[in-house]
Every structure is written in structure tokens, then in C-alpha cells.
Amino acid sequence: MQSYKKLYKLGEGEYGKVYKVERISDGKLFAMKTYTSDTPDINEIDILCTFKHPNMLYCVDCFYDTKDGLCVILPLAEYDLQEYITQKHPSGLSIGKCKSVLFQLASAVQFMHTNNIYHCDIKPQNILL
């Protein structure tokens, strides 16, 4: 954790928490996912650390911290799709924006399926922008 400064909690789920962090060396912002469970989702971590696609999250760094447990550093997203629609476009997205989001989602899903990865929880809250 010496390389990152924890700023604040972004969210919390069944298996851990997500924080906004700053890399001390250059001030760049990231998300840090911590796994509080005794048995973190090794498949998720393996996918994040192994595969790279322009429309998928990937592991920037991974380490164990005595306070937070297993930590995975990820690119920071400004919004998830649900927040983006409700906060930025409450009357709905344009056809062009819908096409763009769906194309990127389809591209990522096709990449995952090609690599025998099946995401079982695709929903607006899990689509990061």
C-alpha cells in the first residue's frame, strides 16, 4: 500500500470494497478493489491480470496489504452505465451513444467468449464508462 494513497471508498459489495486511490509516484488516480473474504474470487483476479481488451477492466497492479488484504489496482471509471444515464442523461441516451455502448459491450463479450470466459452478471451497474 506504500505506492498508493487511499482517498475514499467508492463502493462495497459482497466480497470486498472499492476505493479511489492515488499513485504516489505520479499522482494518477485508480480504483483499488480489496477482497475481504478469506477466499477471494481467484477467477476474477486471474482474468483481470491475464486478459487485455480495450473495453474490459484490467489489473494495473496487485499486492497483499496487511490491513486491506488482497488489493487489485484497476483503471478508474468516472461512472457506471446506470449512474451515467440517471445523472447525465435522465431523458435517455441518444441513438448514437446507445450504439456506441452496445458495440463496445458486444466487442468485450465476444472477446470473453472467445477465451471461454462467461460473465454471469452483465447489468448497467457493471458497465463502466
C-alpha positions in Angstrom: 0.0 0.0 0.0 3.1 2.2 0.2 2.8 3.1 -3.5 -0.9 4.3 -3.3 -2.7 6.7 -1.1 -6.3 5.7 -0.2 -8.6 8.7 -0.8 -12.2 7.4 -0.2 -14.5 4.4 -0.6 -16.3 4.2 -3.9 -18.5 1.2 -3.1 -18.9 -2.0 -1.3 -20.0 -5.5 -2.3 -20.4 -8.9 -1.0 -16.8 -9.8 -1.4 -15.0 -6.6 -0.8 -14.7 -2.8 -1.1 -13.6 -0.5 -3.9 -11.6 2.7 -3.1 -10.4 5.6 -5.1 -6.6 5.8 -4.7 -3.8 7.9 -5.9 -0.5 6.5 -7.1 2.1 8.4 -5.0 4.8 8.4 -7.7 2.9 10.4 -10.3 -0.5 11.4 -8.7 -2.5 9.3 -11.2 -5.9 8.1 -9.9 -7.1 4.5 -9.9 -9.6 2.2 -8.3 -8.4 -0.3 -5.7 -10.6 -3.4 -5.2 -10.0 -5.2 -1.9 -11.2 -8.7 -1.2 -12.3 -9.0 2.5 -13.3 -12.6 2.1 -11.0 -15.4 3.2 -11.4 -16.9 -0.3 -11.2 -14.1 -2.9 -12.5 -14.7 -6.4 -9.3 -16.1 -7.9 -11.0 -16.5 -11.3 -11.9 -12.8 -11.4 -8.4 -11.8 -10.4 -6.8 -14.2 -12.9 -9.0 -12.7 -15.7 -8.2 -9.1 -14.7 -4.4 -9.9 -14.6 -4.3 -12.1 -17.8 -6.5 -10.6 -20.4 -6.4 -7.2 -22.0 -9.1 -5.7 -24.2 -9.9 -2.0 -24.8 -13.4 -2.5 -23.4 -12.5 -4.5 -20.3 -11.0 -3.7 -16.9 -7.5 -5.0 -16.4 -5.1 -5.2 -13.5 -2.6 -2.4 -13.2 -1.1 -3.7 -10.0 -1.8 -6.4 -7.4 -0.5 -6.8 -3.9 -1.3 -8.0 -0.4 -1.7 -5.4 2.3 -1.8 -6.5 6.0 -4.8 -4.1 6.7 -6.8 -4.4 3.5 -5.9 -7.9 2.4 -5.6 -8.7 -1.3 -5.7 -5.5 -3.4 -6.1 -5.1 -7.1 -5.4 -1.8 -8.7 -7.7 -1.0 -11.7 -8.2 1.9 -14.1 -10.7 4.4 -12.6 -14.0 4.8 -14.3 -16.0 8.0 -13.9 -19.4 6.4 -14.0 -21.2 3.1 -14.3 -23.8 3.0 -17.1 -26.7 3.3 -14.6 -25.2 6.4 -13.0 -24.3 7.9 -16.4 -27.9 7.6 -17.6 -29.6 8.8 -14.4 -27.1 11.7 -13.6 -26.0 12.9 -17.1 -28.8 11.8 -19.4 -32.1 11.4 -17.4 -34.2 11.7 -20.5 -32.3 8.9 -22.1 -29.2 8.3 -24.3 -29.1 9.3 -28.0 -29.2 6.5 -30.6 -25.6 7.2 -31.4 -24.5 6.8 -27.8 -26.6 3.7 -27.4 -25.0 2.2 -30.5 -21.5 3.1 -29.2 -22.1 1.5 -25.7 -23.7 -1.6 -27.2 -20.9 -2.1 -29.8 -18.2 -1.8 -27.0 -20.1 -4.2 -24.8 -20.6 -6.7 -27.7 -16.9 -6.5 -28.5 -15.9 -7.2 -24.9 -18.4 -10.1 -24.6 -17.2 -11.6 -27.9 -13.6 -11.4 -26.6 -14.5 -13.1 -23.4 -16.5 -15.8 -25.1 -13.6 -16.4 -27.5 -11.4 -17.0 -24.4 -14.0 -19.2 -22.7 -14.9 -16.6 -20.1 -18.6 -16.1 -19.4 -19.7 -13.1 -17.4 -22.8 -14.0 -15.5 -23.7 -10.6 -14.1 -23.9 -8.1 -17.0 -26.0 -5.2 -15.9 -25.8 -1.4 -16.1 -24.0 -1.1 -12.7 -21.2 -3.4 -14.0 -20.7 -1.5 -17.3 -18.1 1.2 -16.5 -17.6 4.3 -18.6 
